[in-house]
Amino acid sequence: MCQIRHLKYLAPFSLLANIMLMTTFIICLYYIFEGEISYIDKRVIGNPARFPAFLSTIIFAIEGIGVVMPVENTMKKPEHFLGCPSVLVVAMTFIMTLYSILGLFGYFKYGDVLRASITLNLPLDHWPAICAKCFISLSILFTYPLHFYVVIDMFTRYTTPHIQEKYQNITQILARIAIVCFCGGIGIALPMLEQIINIVGALFYSILGLIIPGIVETIFRWENLGRFNWIMWKNMFIILFGICSLLSGCAVTISDIIIKLKERTS
């Protein structure tokens, strides 16, 4: 699927993946509310030392910075992407609502034994739970090419002028295969879902989604930063927040990875 080179052909797969995710969401809610939910023994506030890891997970979950621009550029009416209401606002509100419901009631149900993916807490011998896990796997399979599109688009843009025309097609095919194998190799070598999510959120999405946009907007609007330079102050706050998320999230996650590796080797 990563050999598909046009974003519009990936849209049906993305739609199918969203349907599967919604079905999985419903199945998870079914198991959450199937039995009694206890609120008494649940902590209102977790360990403050784990807050950077939590923040990294949140950044990973809500950041779609890699596909924002390609999606907007390929829309029939890109002016509908931003604004209020807009495609971005409606989509993110819906996504955050689903995350909040599943995260809150999932914790009420499973407590501290809640795993990195709530589907891992579902029973292993119930067919709805098995379907939910299959749907999650298939949705990742169908949406991976959408995120992959940005990477290969940048690769093609910078390498095409330096490659002879007759070799451009085979080069792109081999590059796509190599990148997919590289990502798969990382997943096999480091089967730590929670830590991988945290390190990606802290390292990459803090930079791409918080720090760089703040810097770019400040430079772009330097001649008109608004009353009392509020745009500059706003962006300074976002940049500092991104730097704090980057440093603290990476430190905590790397420490977790080291501990996990030591546990496996001991």
C-alpha positions in Angstrom: 0.0 0.0 0.0 2.9 2.3 0.5 3.5 2.2 -3.2 0.4 4.3 -3.7 1.6 7.7 -4.8 -1.5 9.8 -4.8 -3.2 11.0 -1.7 -6.7 10.8 -3.1 -6.3 7.1 -3.6 -5.5 6.7 0.1 -8.7 8.4 1.2 -10.9 5.2 0.9 -8.5 3.2 3.1 -8.4 6.0 5.6 -12.2 6.0 5.7 -12.2 2.2 6.2 -9.7 2.6 9.0 -11.8 5.2 10.7 -14.8 2.9 10.6 -12.7 0.1 12.2 -11.5 2.5 14.9 -15.0 3.5 15.7 -16.1 -0.1 15.9 -13.2 -0.8 18.2 -14.1 2.2 20.3 -17.7 0.8 20.7 -16.3 -2.7 21.6 -14.0 -1.2 24.2 -16.9 0.7 25.8 -18.9 -2.5 25.8 -16.3 -4.2 27.9 -15.7 -1.2 30.1 -19.4 -0.9 31.1 -20.0 -4.6 31.0 -19.3 -5.0 34.7 -19.2 -2.8 37.8 -16.9 0.2 37.6 -15.3 1.3 40.9 -14.3 4.9 41.5 -13.3 4.5 45.2 -9.8 3.1 44.8 -8.8 5.2 41.9 -6.2 8.0 42.3 -7.3 11.5 41.2 -3.8 12.6 40.5 -1.0 10.3 39.4 2.7 10.4 40.2 4.0 13.9 39.2 7.2 12.3 38.0 5.2 10.6 35.3 3.7 13.8 34.0 6.3 14.3 31.2 5.5 10.8 29.9 1.8 11.6 30.0 2.3 14.8 28.2 4.3 13.1 25.5 1.5 10.6 25.0 -1.0 13.4 24.7 1.2 15.3 22.2 1.5 12.1 20.2 -2.2 11.4 20.2 -3.5 14.8 19.1 -0.7 15.9 16.8 -1.3 15.3 13.1 1.2 17.9 12.0 2.8 15.6 9.4 -0.4 15.3 7.4 -2.0 18.7 8.0 -0.4 20.5 5.1 -0.7 17.7 2.5 -4.4 17.2 3.4 -5.1 20.9 3.2 -3.2 21.3 -0.1 -5.1 18.4 -1.8 -8.6 19.6 -0.6 -11.1 20.8 -3.2 -11.8 23.8 -0.9 -8.7 24.3 1.3 -10.3 27.4 2.8 -12.6 25.1 4.8 -9.7 23.5 6.5 -9.1 26.3 9.0 -11.4 28.7 10.8 -14.3 28.1 13.1 -16.1 25.9 12.5 -13.7 24.1 10.1 -12.5 20.6 9.2 -9.7 20.8 11.6 -11.7 22.2 14.6 -14.5 19.7 14.1 -12.2 16.7 13.6 -10.0 17.5 16.6 -13.0 18.2 18.9 -14.4 14.8 17.9 -11.1 13.0 18.4 -10.4 14.6 21.8 -13.9 13.7 23.0 -13.3 10.1 22.1 -9.9 10.1 23.7 -11.3 11.6 26.9 -14.2 9.2 27.2 -12.1 6.1 26.5 -9.2 7.2 28.7 -11.4 8.3 31.7 -13.7 5.3 31.9 -10.9 2.9 30.8 -8.9 4.0 33.9 -12.0 3.7 36.1 -12.5 0.1 34.8 -8.9 -1.2 34.9 -7.0 1.2 37.2 -3.3 0.9 37.3 -3.2 -2.3 35.2 -4.4 -0.3 32.2 -1.9 -1.0 29.5 -0.5 1.2 26.7 -3.3 0.2 24.4 -6.6 -0.5 26.1 -7.2 -3.4 23.6 -4.5 -5.3 25.4 -6.7 -5.3 28.5 -9.6 -7.0 26.6 -10.2 -10.7 27.1 -8.2 -13.1 24.8 -11.0 -15.6 24.3 -14.0 -13.4 23.4 -14.7 -12.9 19.7 -15.6 -9.1 20.0 -12.3 -8.5 21.7 -10.4 -10.5 19.1 -12.2 -8.4 16.4 -11.2 -5.2 18.1 -7.5 -6.2 18.1 -7.8 -7.2 14.4 -9.5 -3.9 13.6 -6.7 -1.9 15.3 -4.1 -3.8 13.4 -5.9 -3.3 10.1 -6.5 0.4 10.8 -2.8 0.9 11.4 -2.1 -0.9 8.1 -4.5 1.3 6.2 -3.4 4.6 7.8 0.3 4.1 7.7 0.5 4.9 4.0 -1.1 8.3 4.8 1.6 9.2 7.2 4.2 7.7 4.9 3.1 10.0 2.1 4.7 13.0 3.7 8.1 11.3 4.2 8.2 10.0 0.6 7.0 13.3 -0.8 9.9 15.1 0.8 12.3 12.4 -0.3 11.1 12.6 -3.9 11.2 16.4 -4.0 14.9 16.5 -2.9 16.2 13.5 -4.8 14.4 13.7 -8.1 16.7 16.5 -9.6 19.8 14.4 -8.9 18.5 11.1 -10.4 18.2 10.3 -14.1 14.7 10.1 -15.3 14.9 6.4 -16.3 15.9 5.5 -12.7 13.5 7.7 -10.8 10.7 5.2 -10.7 12.8 2.2 -9.5 14.5 4.5 -7.0 11.2 5.6 -5.5 10.0 2.0 -5.3 13.2 0.8 -3.5 13.1 3.8 -1.2 9.5 3.1 -0.2 10.4 -0.6 0.5 13.5 0.4 2.5 11.7 2.9 4.7 8.9 0.5 5.5 11.5 -2.2 6.4 13.4 0.2 8.5 10.2 1.2 10.5 9.3 -2.5 10.8 12.7 -3.3 12.0 12.5 -0.7 14.8 9.2 -2.1 15.9 10.6 -5.6 16.1 13.8 -4.6 17.8 12.1 -2.4 20.4 8.6 -3.9 21.1 7.9 -1.2 23.7 4.6 0.4 22.5 4.3 2.9 25.4 7.9 4.0 25.3 7.9 4.4 21.5 4.8 6.5 21.6 6.3 8.7 24.3 9.6 9.2 22.6 8.0 10.1 19.2 5.6 12.5 20.9 8.3 14.1 23.0 11.1 14.3 20.4 9.5 14.7 17.1 6.0 16.1 17.6 7.2 18.7 20.2 9.5 20.1 17.6 7.2 19.8 14.6 4.0 20.7 16.3 5.0 23.3 18.9 8.5 24.7 18.5 8.9 25.2 14.8 5.3 26.6 14.2 5.9 29.1 16.9 9.2 30.3 15.4 7.8 30.3 11.9 4.7 32.4 12.8 6.8 34.9 14.7 9.2 35.4 11.8 6.3 35.6 9.3 4.4 38.1 11.3 7.3 40.1 12.7 6.1 43.3 11.1 2.7 43.0 12.7 2.7 41.1 16.0 -0.6 42.5 17.1 -1.5 44.8 20.1 1.1 44.6 22.8 3.0 42.1 20.6 0.6 39.4 21.9 1.5 37.1 19.0 5.1 37.1 20.0 4.3 36.4 23.7 1.9 33.7 22.7 4.5 32.0 20.5 7.2 32.4 23.1 5.0 30.5 25.6 4.3 27.8 23.0 8.0 27.4 22.2 9.0 27.2 25.9 6.3 24.7 26.5 7.5 22.7 23.5 11.1 22.8 24.8 10.0 21.7 28.3 8.0 18.8 26.8 10.9 17.8 24.6 13.5 17.7 27.4 11.4 16.3 30.1 9.6 13.8 27.9 12.8 12.5 26.3 14.5 12.2 29.7 11.7 10.2 31.3 11.2 8.0 28.3 14.8 7.2 27.8 15.0 6.3 31.5 12.0 4.0 31.1 13.6 2.3 28.0 16.9 1.7 29.9 15.0 0.2 32.8 13.0 -2.1 30.5 16.2 -3.3 28.7 17.9 -4.0 32.0 14.9 -6.0 33.2 15.1 -8.1 30.0 18.8 -8.8 30.3 18.8 -9.5 34.0 
